[in-house]
Amino acid sequence: MRLIAALAFPTADYESREAMATDAFLDALGDTDLFMRIRDRQPTILDAALAIALQMEVWSKNIQS
């Protein structure tokens, strides 16, 4: 995702590119509830958004078991 963001926005600074990549990742989830729960935790970089999403996925699977 970072490579794609770097290629799409070659003149953007690191912070802007991270914000755009994070937004693209959250939009791609296709789950409004998950989007909002992750956004509420205010991730500022892609790695943080991914870590939150993975943590919530594990929690969701543990609850369903």
PDB file of N, H, CA, C and O in Angstrom:
ATOM      1  N   MET A   1       0.826  -1.185   0.000  1.00  0.00           N
ATOM      2  CA  MET A   1       0.000   0.000   0.000  1.00  0.00           C
ATOM      3  C   MET A   1       0.875   1.255   0.000  1.00  0.00           C
ATOM      4  O   MET A   1       0.554   2.238  -0.667  1.00  0.00           O
ATOM      5  N   ARG A   2       1.974   1.219   0.745  1.00  0.00           N
ATOM      6  H   ARG A   2       2.234   0.420   1.287  1.00  0.00           H
ATOM      7  CA  ARG A   2       2.854   2.394   0.785  1.00  0.00           C
ATOM      8  C   ARG A   2       3.472   2.672  -0.581  1.00  0.00           C
ATOM      9  O   ARG A   2       3.599   3.825  -0.993  1.00  0.00           O
ATOM     10  N   LEU A   3       3.852   1.612  -1.271  1.00  0.00           N
ATOM     11  H   LEU A   3       3.750   0.676  -0.935  1.00  0.00           H
ATOM     12  CA  LEU A   3       4.438   1.792  -2.597  1.00  0.00           C
ATOM     13  C   LEU A   3       3.422   2.422  -3.534  1.00  0.00           C
ATOM     14  O   LEU A   3       3.753   3.333  -4.293  1.00  0.00           O
ATOM     15  N   ILE A   4       2.207   1.948  -3.484  1.00  0.00           N
ATOM     16  H   ILE A   4       1.938   1.208  -2.868  1.00  0.00           H
ATOM     17  CA  ILE A   4       1.158   2.510  -4.334  1.00  0.00           C
ATOM     18  C   ILE A   4       0.927   3.976  -3.990  1.00  0.00           C
ATOM     19  O   ILE A   4       0.793   4.810  -4.885  1.00  0.00           O
ATOM     20  N   ALA A   5       0.881   4.291  -2.707  1.00  0.00           N
ATOM     21  H   ALA A   5       0.990   3.613  -1.980  1.00  0.00           H
ATOM     22  CA  ALA A   5       0.693   5.675  -2.283  1.00  0.00           C
ATOM     23  C   ALA A   5       1.870   6.547  -2.734  1.00  0.00           C
ATOM     24  O   ALA A   5       1.673   7.683  -3.166  1.00  0.00           O
ATOM     25  N   ALA A   6       3.079   6.018  -2.634  1.00  0.00           N
ATOM     26  H   ALA A   6       3.239   5.095  -2.284  1.00  0.00           H
ATOM     27  CA  ALA A   6       4.264   6.772  -3.055  1.00  0.00           C
ATOM     28  C   ALA A   6       4.243   7.026  -4.560  1.00  0.00           C
ATOM     29  O   ALA A   6       4.629   8.099  -5.023  1.00  0.00           O
ATOM     30  N   LEU A   7       3.794   6.036  -5.310  1.00  0.00           N
ATOM     31  H   LEU A   7       3.481   5.164  -4.934  1.00  0.00           H
ATOM     32  CA  LEU A   7       3.709   6.212  -6.762  1.00  0.00           C
ATOM     33  C   LEU A   7       2.571   7.152  -7.154  1.00  0.00           C
ATOM     34  O   LEU A   7       2.696   7.922  -8.106  1.00  0.00           O
ATOM     35  N   ALA A   8       1.471   7.086  -6.423  1.00  0.00           N
ATOM     36  H   ALA A   8       1.370   6.461  -5.650  1.00  0.00           H
ATOM     37  CA  ALA A   8       0.318   7.932  -6.738  1.00  0.00           C
ATOM     38  C   ALA A   8       0.548   9.388  -6.336  1.00  0.00           C
ATOM     39  O   ALA A   8       0.060  10.303  -6.999  1.00  0.00           O
ATOM     40  N   PHE A   9       1.283   9.597  -5.263  1.00  0.00           N
ATOM     41  H   PHE A   9       1.680   8.853  -4.725  1.00  0.00           H
ATOM     42  CA  PHE A   9       1.514  10.942  -4.740  1.00  0.00           C
ATOM     43  C   PHE A   9       3.010  11.176  -4.518  1.00  0.00           C
ATOM     44  O   PHE A   9       3.452  11.307  -3.377  1.00  0.00           O
ATOM     45  N   PRO A  10       3.782  11.229  -5.589  1.00  0.00           N
ATOM     46  CA  PRO A  10       5.243  11.303  -5.435  1.00  0.00           C
ATOM     47  C   PRO A  10       5.738  12.593  -4.789  1.00  0.00           C
ATOM     48  O   PRO A  10       6.838  12.616  -4.237  1.00  0.00           O
ATOM     49  N   THR A  11       4.962  13.651  -4.845  1.00  0.00           N
ATOM     50  H   THR A  11       4.069  13.632  -5.293  1.00  0.00           H
ATOM     51  CA  THR A  11       5.419  14.919  -4.266  1.00  0.00           C
ATOM     52  C   THR A  11       4.887  15.160  -2.852  1.00  0.00           C
ATOM     53  O   THR A  11       5.264  16.134  -2.201  1.00  0.00           O
ATOM     54  N   ALA A  12       4.009  14.267  -2.380  1.00  0.00           N
ATOM     55  H   ALA A  12       3.703  13.475  -2.909  1.00  0.00           H
ATOM     56  CA  ALA A  12       3.431  14.433  -1.038  1.00  0.00           C
ATOM     57  C   ALA A  12       4.476  14.099   0.027  1.00  0.00           C
ATOM     58  O   ALA A  12       5.319  13.222  -0.159  1.00  0.00           O
ATOM     59  N   ASP A  13       4.399  14.812   1.134  1.00  0.00           N
ATOM     60  H   ASP A  13       3.715  15.525   1.285  1.00  0.00           H
ATOM     61  CA  ASP A  13       5.311  14.519   2.234  1.00  0.00           C
ATOM     62  C   ASP A  13       4.854  13.236   2.937  1.00  0.00           C
ATOM     63  O   ASP A  13       3.762  12.729   2.680  1.00  0.00           O
ATOM     64  N   TYR A  14       5.696  12.727   3.815  1.00  0.00           N
ATOM     65  H   TYR A  14       6.583  13.138   4.024  1.00  0.00           H
ATOM     66  CA  TYR A  14       5.446  11.450   4.485  1.00  0.00           C
ATOM     67  C   TYR A  14       4.119  11.436   5.230  1.00  0.00           C
ATOM     68  O   TYR A  14       3.345  10.488   5.097  1.00  0.00           O
ATOM     69  N   GLU A  15       3.848  12.475   6.012  1.00  0.00           N
ATOM     70  H   GLU A  15       4.476  13.245   6.120  1.00  0.00           H
ATOM     71  CA  GLU A  15       2.633  12.517   6.818  1.00  0.00           C
ATOM     72  C   GLU A  15       1.379  12.499   5.946  1.00  0.00           C
ATOM     73  O   GLU A  15       0.413  11.798   6.246  1.00  0.00           O
ATOM     74  N   SER A  16       1.405  13.270   4.874  1.00  0.00           N
ATOM     75  H   SER A  16       2.190  13.840   4.631  1.00  0.00           H
ATOM     76  CA  SER A  16       0.253  13.322   3.969  1.00  0.00           C
ATOM     77  C   SER A  16       0.037  11.974   3.290  1.00  0.00           C
ATOM     78  O   SER A  16      -1.093  11.499   3.173  1.00  0.00           O
ATOM     79  N   ARG A  17       1.120  11.374   2.850  1.00  0.00           N
ATOM     80  H   ARG A  17       2.037  11.761   2.945  1.00  0.00           H
ATOM     81  CA  ARG A  17       1.031  10.076   2.179  1.00  0.00           C
ATOM     82  C   ARG A  17       0.510   9.007   3.138  1.00  0.00           C
ATOM     83  O   ARG A  17      -0.305   8.172   2.746  1.00  0.00           O
ATOM     84  N   GLU A  18       0.975   9.022   4.400  1.00  0.00           N
ATOM     85  H   GLU A  18       1.638   9.700   4.719  1.00  0.00           H
ATOM     86  CA  GLU A  18       0.489   8.067   5.400  1.00  0.00           C
ATOM     87  C   GLU A  18      -1.007   8.261   5.656  1.00  0.00           C
ATOM     88  O   GLU A  18      -1.756   7.290   5.767  1.00  0.00           O
ATOM     89  N   ALA A  19      -1.429   9.509   5.747  1.00  0.00           N
ATOM     90  H   ALA A  19      -0.821  10.298   5.657  1.00  0.00           H
ATOM     91  CA  ALA A  19      -2.851   9.800   5.975  1.00  0.00           C
ATOM     92  C   ALA A  19      -3.695   9.291   4.815  1.00  0.00           C
ATOM     93  O   ALA A  19      -4.752   8.698   5.029  1.00  0.00           O
ATOM     94  N   MET A  20      -3.234   9.520   3.586  1.00  0.00           N
ATOM     95  H   MET A  20      -2.375  10.002   3.412  1.00  0.00           H
ATOM     96  CA  MET A  20      -3.978   9.055   2.413  1.00  0.00           C
ATOM     97  C   MET A  20      -4.001   7.529   2.343  1.00  0.00           C
ATOM     98  O   MET A  20      -5.031   6.944   2.008  1.00  0.00           O
ATOM     99  N   ALA A  21      -2.889   6.883   2.653  1.00  0.00           N
ATOM    100  H   ALA A  21      -2.052   7.358   2.926  1.00  0.00           H
ATOM    101  CA  ALA A  21      -2.834   5.421   2.634  1.00  0.00           C
ATOM    102  C   ALA A  21      -3.728   4.828   3.723  1.00  0.00           C
ATOM    103  O   ALA A  21      -4.386   3.812   3.503  1.00  0.00           O
ATOM    104  N   THR A  22      -3.750   5.458   4.888  1.00  0.00           N
ATOM    105  H   THR A  22      -3.215   6.284   5.067  1.00  0.00           H
ATOM    106  CA  THR A  22      -4.607   5.005   5.983  1.00  0.00           C
ATOM    107  C   THR A  22      -6.074   5.127   5.600  1.00  0.00           C
ATOM    108  O   THR A  22      -6.858   4.206   5.830  1.00  0.00           O
ATOM    109  N   ASP A  23      -6.447   6.263   5.016  1.00  0.00           N
ATOM    110  H   ASP A  23      -5.811   7.011   4.829  1.00  0.00           H
ATOM    111  CA  ASP A  23      -7.831   6.453   4.574  1.00  0.00           C
ATOM    112  C   ASP A  23      -8.220   5.431   3.504  1.00  0.00           C
ATOM    113  O   ASP A  23      -9.329   4.899   3.530  1.00  0.00           O
ATOM    114  N   ALA A  24      -7.322   5.160   2.576  1.00  0.00           N
ATOM    115  H   ALA A  24      -6.421   5.592   2.555  1.00  0.00           H
ATOM    116  CA  ALA A  24      -7.606   4.188   1.519  1.00  0.00           C
ATOM    117  C   ALA A  24      -7.799   2.786   2.102  1.00  0.00           C
ATOM    118  O   ALA A  24      -8.688   2.048   1.679  1.00  0.00           O
ATOM    119  N   PHE A  25      -6.957   2.427   3.076  1.00  0.00           N
ATOM    120  H   PHE A  25      -6.235   3.027   3.419  1.00  0.00           H
ATOM    121  CA  PHE A  25      -7.084   1.130   3.733  1.00  0.00           C
ATOM    122  C   PHE A  25      -8.431   1.002   4.429  1.00  0.00           C
ATOM    123  O   PHE A  25      -9.120  -0.007   4.278  1.00  0.00           O
ATOM    124  N   LEU A  26      -8.803   2.024   5.189  1.00  0.00           N
ATOM    125  H   LEU A  26      -8.243   2.843   5.312  1.00  0.00           H
ATOM    126  CA  LEU A  26     -10.069   1.975   5.922  1.00  0.00           C
ATOM    127  C   LEU A  26     -11.261   1.934   4.969  1.00  0.00           C
ATOM    128  O   LEU A  26     -12.233   1.223   5.225  1.00  0.00           O
ATOM    129  N   ASP A  27     -11.196   2.680   3.888  1.00  0.00           N
ATOM    130  H   ASP A  27     -10.406   3.258   3.680  1.00  0.00           H
ATOM    131  CA  ASP A  27     -12.271   2.652   2.894  1.00  0.00           C
ATOM    132  C   ASP A  27     -12.392   1.278   2.249  1.00  0.00           C
ATOM    133  O   ASP A  27     -13.495   0.820   1.950  1.00  0.00           O
ATOM    134  N   ALA A  28     -11.256   0.622   2.037  1.00  0.00           N
ATOM    135  H   ALA A  28     -10.360   0.994   2.280  1.00  0.00           H
ATOM    136  CA  ALA A  28     -11.251  -0.684   1.376  1.00  0.00           C
ATOM    137  C   ALA A  28     -11.809  -1.797   2.253  1.00  0.00           C
ATOM    138  O   ALA A  28     -12.140  -2.869   1.747  1.00  0.00           O
ATOM    139  N   LEU A  29     -11.918  -1.565   3.549  1.00  0.00           N
ATOM    140  H   LEU A  29     -11.648  -0.694   3.960  1.00  0.00           H
ATOM    141  CA  LEU A  29     -12.457  -2.595   4.437  1.00  0.00           C
ATOM    142  C   LEU A  29     -13.892  -2.946   4.078  1.00  0.00           C
ATOM    143  O   LEU A  29     -14.309  -4.094   4.235  1.00  0.00           O
ATOM    144  N   GLY A  30     -14.650  -1.968   3.598  1.00  0.00           N
ATOM    145  H   GLY A  30     -14.311  -1.035   3.470  1.00  0.00           H
ATOM    146  CA  GLY A  30     -16.019  -2.226   3.189  1.00  0.00           C
ATOM    147  C   GLY A  30     -16.972  -2.517   4.335  1.00  0.00           C
ATOM    148  O   GLY A  30     -18.050  -3.072   4.120  1.00  0.00           O
ATOM    149  N   ASP A  31     -16.589  -2.152   5.538  1.00  0.00           N
ATOM    150  H   ASP A  31     -15.714  -1.702   5.712  1.00  0.00           H
ATOM    151  CA  ASP A  31     -17.411  -2.397   6.726  1.00  0.00           C
ATOM    152  C   ASP A  31     -17.488  -1.086   7.504  1.00  0.00           C
ATOM    153  O   ASP A  31     -16.525  -0.679   8.154  1.00  0.00           O
ATOM    154  N   THR A  32     -18.640  -0.436   7.428  1.00  0.00           N
ATOM    155  H   THR A  32     -19.422  -0.766   6.899  1.00  0.00           H
ATOM    156  CA  THR A  32     -18.797   0.877   8.051  1.00  0.00           C
ATOM    157  C   THR A  32     -18.579   0.824   9.555  1.00  0.00           C
ATOM    158  O   THR A  32     -17.953   1.720  10.121  1.00  0.00           O
ATOM    159  N   ASP A  33     -19.090  -0.218  10.208  1.00  0.00           N
ATOM    160  H   ASP A  33     -19.599  -0.946   9.748  1.00  0.00           H
ATOM    161  CA  ASP A  33     -18.934  -0.339  11.655  1.00  0.00           C
ATOM    162  C   ASP A  33     -17.459  -0.477  12.029  1.00  0.00           C
ATOM    163  O   ASP A  33     -16.974   0.197  12.937  1.00  0.00           O
ATOM    164  N   LEU A  34     -16.758  -1.350  11.326  1.00  0.00           N
ATOM    165  H   LEU A  34     -17.152  -1.898  10.588  1.00  0.00           H
ATOM    166  CA  LEU A  34     -15.325  -1.532  11.587  1.00  0.00           C
ATOM    167  C   LEU A  34     -14.559  -0.254  11.278  1.00  0.00           C
ATOM    168  O   LEU A  34     -13.662   0.135  12.026  1.00  0.00           O
ATOM    169  N   PHE A  35     -14.912   0.395  10.180  1.00  0.00           N
ATOM    170  H   PHE A  35     -15.640   0.079   9.572  1.00  0.00           H
ATOM    171  CA  PHE A  35     -14.294   1.665   9.806  1.00  0.00           C
ATOM    172  C   PHE A  35     -14.400   2.666  10.955  1.00  0.00           C
ATOM    173  O   PHE A  35     -13.413   3.298  11.331  1.00  0.00           O
ATOM    174  N   MET A  36     -15.602   2.802  11.506  1.00  0.00           N
ATOM    175  H   MET A  36     -16.404   2.288  11.200  1.00  0.00           H
ATOM    176  CA  MET A  36     -15.830   3.771  12.567  1.00  0.00           C
ATOM    177  C   MET A  36     -15.094   3.394  13.861  1.00  0.00           C
ATOM    178  O   MET A  36     -14.565   4.266  14.550  1.00  0.00           O
ATOM    179  N   ARG A  37     -15.061   2.095  14.189  1.00  0.00           N
ATOM    180  H   ARG A  37     -15.491   1.386  13.629  1.00  0.00           H
ATOM    181  CA  ARG A  37     -14.366   1.669  15.405  1.00  0.00           C
ATOM    182  C   ARG A  37     -12.863   1.923  15.295  1.00  0.00           C
ATOM    183  O   ARG A  37     -12.225   2.331  16.266  1.00  0.00           O
ATOM    184  N   ILE A  38     -12.303   1.681  14.114  1.00  0.00           N
ATOM    185  H   ILE A  38     -12.821   1.350  13.326  1.00  0.00           H
ATOM    186  CA  ILE A  38     -10.877   1.942  13.922  1.00  0.00           C
ATOM    187  C   ILE A  38     -10.624   3.443  13.915  1.00  0.00           C
ATOM    188  O   ILE A  38      -9.675   3.918  14.539  1.00  0.00           O
ATOM    189  N   ARG A  39     -11.461   4.183  13.219  1.00  0.00           N
ATOM    190  H   ARG A  39     -12.232   3.797  12.712  1.00  0.00           H
ATOM    191  CA  ARG A  39     -11.297   5.644  13.134  1.00  0.00           C
ATOM    192  C   ARG A  39     -11.395   6.286  14.526  1.00  0.00           C
ATOM    193  O   ARG A  39     -10.709   7.268  14.807  1.00  0.00           O
ATOM    194  N   ASP A  40     -12.252   5.726  15.398  1.00  0.00           N
ATOM    195  H   ASP A  40     -12.810   4.928  15.170  1.00  0.00           H
ATOM    196  CA  ASP A  40     -12.376   6.242  16.760  1.00  0.00           C
ATOM    197  C   ASP A  40     -11.064   6.143  17.531  1.00  0.00           C
ATOM    198  O   ASP A  40     -10.817   6.939  18.438  1.00  0.00           O
ATOM    199  N   ARG A  41     -10.229   5.181  17.182  1.00  0.00           N
ATOM    200  H   ARG A  41     -10.430   4.535  16.446  1.00  0.00           H
ATOM    201  CA  ARG A  41      -8.936   5.012  17.864  1.00  0.00           C
ATOM    202  C   ARG A  41      -7.880   5.970  17.299  1.00  0.00           C
ATOM    203  O   ARG A  41      -6.761   6.029  17.810  1.00  0.00           O
ATOM    204  N   GLN A  42      -8.225   6.710  16.262  1.00  0.00           N
ATOM    205  H   GLN A  42      -9.134   6.662  15.847  1.00  0.00           H
ATOM    206  CA  GLN A  42      -7.418   7.761  15.644  1.00  0.00           C
ATOM    207  C   GLN A  42      -6.015   7.324  15.217  1.00  0.00           C
ATOM    208  O   GLN A  42      -5.026   7.911  15.656  1.00  0.00           O
ATOM    209  N   PRO A  43      -5.922   6.301  14.368  1.00  0.00           N
ATOM    210  CA  PRO A  43      -4.592   5.922  13.875  1.00  0.00           C
ATOM    211  C   PRO A  43      -4.056   7.012  12.953  1.00  0.00           C
ATOM    212  O   PRO A  43      -4.790   7.547  12.122  1.00  0.00           O
ATOM    213  N   THR A  44      -2.793   7.333  13.101  1.00  0.00           N
ATOM    214  H   THR A  44      -2.197   6.898  13.776  1.00  0.00           H
ATOM    215  CA  THR A  44      -2.195   8.385  12.280  1.00  0.00           C
ATOM    216  C   THR A  44      -1.332   7.827  11.154  1.00  0.00           C
ATOM    217  O   THR A  44      -0.982   8.539  10.212  1.00  0.00           O
ATOM    218  N   ILE A  45      -0.992   6.536  11.266  1.00  0.00           N
ATOM    219  H   ILE A  45      -1.276   5.958  12.032  1.00  0.00           H
ATOM    220  CA  ILE A  45      -0.197   5.910  10.212  1.00  0.00           C
ATOM    221  C   ILE A  45      -0.839   4.577   9.833  1.00  0.00           C
ATOM    222  O   ILE A  45      -1.629   4.008  10.586  1.00  0.00           O
ATOM    223  N   LEU A  46      -0.482   4.107   8.669  1.00  0.00           N
ATOM    224  H   LEU A  46       0.160   4.569   8.057  1.00  0.00           H
ATOM    225  CA  LEU A  46      -1.049   2.873   8.139  1.00  0.00           C
ATOM    226  C   LEU A  46      -0.799   1.687   9.063  1.00  0.00           C
ATOM    227  O   LEU A  46      -1.698   0.873   9.274  1.00  0.00           O
ATOM    228  N   ASP A  47       0.395   1.577   9.612  1.00  0.00           N
ATOM    229  H   ASP A  47       1.125   2.238   9.441  1.00  0.00           H
ATOM    230  CA  ASP A  47       0.711   0.449  10.502  1.00  0.00           C
ATOM    231  C   ASP A  47      -0.211   0.417  11.718  1.00  0.00           C
ATOM    232  O   ASP A  47      -0.620  -0.656  12.162  1.00  0.00           O
ATOM    233  N   ALA A  48      -0.537   1.581  12.252  1.00  0.00           N
ATOM    234  H   ALA A  48      -0.205   2.453  11.891  1.00  0.00           H
ATOM    235  CA  ALA A  48      -1.428   1.643  13.415  1.00  0.00           C
ATOM    236  C   ALA A  48      -2.836   1.200  13.033  1.00  0.00           C
ATOM    237  O   ALA A  48      -3.476   0.464  13.784  1.00  0.00           O
ATOM    238  N   ALA A  49      -3.323   1.636  11.882  1.00  0.00           N
ATOM    239  H   ALA A  49      -2.803   2.234  11.272  1.00  0.00           H
ATOM    240  CA  ALA A  49      -4.662   1.241  11.427  1.00  0.00           C
ATOM    241  C   ALA A  49      -4.724  -0.263  11.197  1.00  0.00           C
ATOM    242  O   ALA A  49      -5.707  -0.910  11.559  1.00  0.00           O
ATOM    243  N   LEU A  50      -3.685  -0.815  10.600  1.00  0.00           N
ATOM    244  H   LEU A  50      -2.887  -0.290  10.305  1.00  0.00           H
ATOM    245  CA  LEU A  50      -3.635  -2.256  10.360  1.00  0.00           C
ATOM    246  C   LEU A  50      -3.596  -3.026  11.676  1.00  0.00           C
ATOM    247  O   LEU A  50      -4.294  -4.029  11.825  1.00  0.00           O
ATOM    248  N   ALA A  51      -2.797  -2.574  12.621  1.00  0.00           N
ATOM    249  H   ALA A  51      -2.229  -1.760  12.500  1.00  0.00           H
ATOM    250  CA  ALA A  51      -2.704  -3.256  13.921  1.00  0.00           C
ATOM    251  C   ALA A  51      -4.050  -3.249  14.636  1.00  0.00           C
ATOM    252  O   ALA A  51      -4.445  -4.254  15.227  1.00  0.00           O
ATOM    253  N   ILE A  52      -4.748  -2.131  14.587  1.00  0.00           N
ATOM    254  H   ILE A  52      -4.427  -1.314  14.108  1.00  0.00           H
ATOM    255  CA  ILE A  52      -6.066  -2.040  15.219  1.00  0.00           C
ATOM    256  C   ILE A  52      -7.044  -2.983  14.537  1.00  0.00           C
ATOM    257  O   ILE A  52      -7.799  -3.688  15.206  1.00  0.00           O
ATOM    258  N   ALA A  53      -7.034  -3.000  13.206  1.00  0.00           N
ATOM    259  H   ALA A  53      -6.421  -2.427  12.663  1.00  0.00           H
ATOM    260  CA  ALA A  53      -7.942  -3.871  12.460  1.00  0.00           C
ATOM    261  C   ALA A  53      -7.673  -5.341  12.781  1.00  0.00           C
ATOM    262  O   ALA A  53      -8.612  -6.115  12.964  1.00  0.00           O
ATOM    263  N   LEU A  54      -6.417  -5.725  12.850  1.00  0.00           N
ATOM    264  H   LEU A  54      -5.654  -5.096  12.701  1.00  0.00           H
ATOM    265  CA  LEU A  54      -6.072  -7.111  13.167  1.00  0.00           C
ATOM    266  C   LEU A  54      -6.493  -7.473  14.586  1.00  0.00           C
ATOM    267  O   LEU A  54      -6.988  -8.573  14.831  1.00  0.00           O
ATOM    268  N   GLN A  55      -6.295  -6.553  15.514  1.00  0.00           N
ATOM    269  H   GLN A  55      -5.892  -5.659  15.315  1.00  0.00           H
ATOM    270  CA  GLN A  55      -6.702  -6.790  16.899  1.00  0.00           C
ATOM    271  C   GLN A  55      -8.215  -6.975  16.987  1.00  0.00           C
ATOM    272  O   GLN A  55      -8.691  -7.865  17.692  1.00  0.00           O
ATOM    273  N   MET A  56      -8.958  -6.155  16.288  1.00  0.00           N
ATOM    274  H   MET A  56      -8.571  -5.432  15.716  1.00  0.00           H
ATOM    275  CA  MET A  56     -10.414  -6.268  16.312  1.00  0.00           C
ATOM    276  C   MET A  56     -10.890  -7.550  15.642  1.00  0.00           C
ATOM    277  O   MET A  56     -11.898  -8.127  16.050  1.00  0.00           O
ATOM    278  N   GLU A  57     -10.176  -7.997  14.621  1.00  0.00           N
ATOM    279  H   GLU A  57      -9.357  -7.528  14.289  1.00  0.00           H
ATOM    280  CA  GLU A  57     -10.518  -9.258  13.969  1.00  0.00           C
ATOM    281  C   GLU A  57     -10.327 -10.429  14.933  1.00  0.00           C
ATOM    282  O   GLU A  57     -11.174 -11.320  15.001  1.00  0.00           O
ATOM    283  N   VAL A  58      -9.228 -10.432  15.674  1.00  0.00           N
ATOM    284  H   VAL A  58      -8.540  -9.708  15.619  1.00  0.00           H
ATOM    285  CA  VAL A  58      -8.973 -11.486  16.653  1.00  0.00           C
ATOM    286  C   VAL A  58     -10.045 -11.479  17.729  1.00  0.00           C
ATOM    287  O   VAL A  58     -10.565 -12.534  18.090  1.00  0.00           O
ATOM    288  N   TRP A  59     -10.380 -10.308  18.243  1.00  0.00           N
ATOM    289  H   TRP A  59      -9.957  -9.451  17.949  1.00  0.00           H
ATOM    290  CA  TRP A  59     -11.418 -10.206  19.258  1.00  0.00           C
ATOM    291  C   TRP A  59     -12.753 -10.734  18.733  1.00  0.00           C
ATOM    292  O   TRP A  59     -13.473 -11.443  19.436  1.00  0.00           O
ATOM    293  N   SER A  60     -13.068 -10.379  17.499  1.00  0.00           N
ATOM    294  H   SER A  60     -12.483  -9.802  16.929  1.00  0.00           H
ATOM    295  CA  SER A  60     -14.320 -10.807  16.887  1.00  0.00           C
ATOM    296  C   SER A  60     -14.357 -12.330  16.760  1.00  0.00           C
ATOM    297  O   SER A  60     -15.387 -12.946  17.034  1.00  0.00           O
ATOM    298  N   LYS A  61     -13.258 -12.937  16.353  1.00  0.00           N
ATOM    299  H   LYS A  61     -12.421 -12.437  16.131  1.00  0.00           H
ATOM    300  CA  LYS A  61     -13.205 -14.391  16.220  1.00  0.00           C
ATOM    301  C   LYS A  61     -13.292 -15.068  17.580  1.00  0.00           C
ATOM    302  O   LYS A  61     -13.896 -16.134  17.694  1.00  0.00           O
ATOM    303  N   ASN A  62     -12.700 -14.470  18.618  1.00  0.00           N
ATOM    304  H   ASN A  62     -12.210 -13.603  18.525  1.00  0.00           H
ATOM    305  CA  ASN A  62     -12.767 -15.053  19.969  1.00  0.00           C
ATOM    306  C   ASN A  62     -14.182 -15.001  20.510  1.00  0.00           C
ATOM    307  O   ASN A  62     -14.610 -15.923  21.204  1.00  0.00           O
ATOM    308  N   ILE A  63     -14.908 -13.952  20.210  1.00  0.00           N
ATOM    309  H   ILE A  63     -14.560 -13.203  19.646  1.00  0.00           H
ATOM    310  CA  ILE A  63     -16.288 -13.819  20.675  1.00  0.00           C
ATOM    311  C   ILE A  63     -17.187 -14.840  19.973  1.00  0.00           C
ATOM    312  O   ILE A  63     -18.093 -15.399  20.591  1.00  0.00           O
ATOM    313  N   GLN A  64     -16.940 -15.080  18.696  1.00  0.00           N
ATOM    314  H   GLN A  64     -16.204 -14.626  18.193  1.00  0.00           H
ATOM    315  CA  GLN A  64     -17.761 -15.997  17.915  1.00  0.00           C
ATOM    316  C   GLN A  64     -17.499 -17.455  18.266  1.00  0.00           C
ATOM    317  O   GLN A  64     -18.338 -18.314  18.000  1.00  0.00           O
ATOM    318  N   SER A  65     -16.356 -17.741  18.854  1.00  0.00           N
ATOM    319  H   SER A  65     -15.673 -17.043  19.070  1.00  0.00           H
ATOM    320  CA  SER A  65     -15.996 -19.135  19.163  1.00  0.00           C
ATOM    321  C   SER A  65     -16.782 -19.682  20.322  1.00  0.00           C
ATOM    322  O   SER A  65     -16.596 -20.837  20.704  1.00  0.00           O
TER     323      SER A  65
END
